[in-house]
């Protein structure tokens, strides 16, 4: 691909020397598990997200499961999740033994539909999981106004550094889960994730769950798991965290360029930023007619356009036991047919973006006006 959907090489070049030096320190000390670099990153990332605690875990999916389990949510409990998200949003709930109740997305911004959540509330609902999708925060304060004492579990995997009315994504609910998958705004060199919260007891409980159920070796009062952030990944994440604000600005500038170039194209529906949000553009997602044909034509010309997500959550085989069928969540289904993700990442150049737009217009048969 002349212009890939995601290019991590530029990021690595920025931090390569720092990472190599840090990895040599880890190897010299042989502190591969729970080395001091982990605690340092957890503290720094908690401060970045304006929360009291960050607990590093092995993946974003683990983070979601730990958040659910940490709140004592399990068999007989329901968690409301938007249908327009990656499958991990539901799997974290299911792995914790709770039930998922899906709701549709807002057709304009693709975030969780607050009115749909209101209609889905029943006494067995213990939590709502707003997903901060594509780089902007869901309207958590609107959810808080209608759900009473129901917990809010933020899925913040795509929103590191995003703001909602000046508050950082990950600090808006009871607890938040995030992913450091390599392509995220801050990504590891493998799988990693974290749980964020201001609740001291909850943070302690989640940390214990990820460490075989206990802070004390060979003492296991509860069933726990092996889900901890590796020291080597903490080195990488610390190097990237120091540059995250700058890299998010580069994403914002790239998004502005796309918007300016495409704003008058009648074949393109541009992404909408919800009022009160500062978007960090994990993805730049447009809507186009004949999406699959357009994407294929762009790929043939060397532009890595992609789709997030081509099969709606409720139509995935893994969730067939829920009994949903086509038509249950029309906004999500319409988005899945039409959404197209354009290449965006720190380091993408204006020339590359111009090429993306030119190829897109050829695929659309559009003249830009």
Secondary structure by P-SEA (a helix, b strand, c coil): cccccccaaaaaaacaaaaaaaaaaaaaaccccccaaaaaaaaaaaaaacccbbbbcccaaaaaaaaaaaacccccbbbbbbccccaaaaaaaaaacbbbbbbbcccccccccaaaaaaaccccccbbbbbbccccccaaaaaaaccccbbbbbccccccccccccccccccccbbbbbccccccccccccccccccccaaaaaaaaaaaacccccccccccccccccccaaaaaaaaaaaaaaaaaaaaaaaaaaaaaaaccccccccccccccccccccccbbbbbcaaaaaaaaaaaaccccccccccccccccccccccccccccaaaaaaaabbbbccccccccaaaaaaaaaaaaaaaccccc
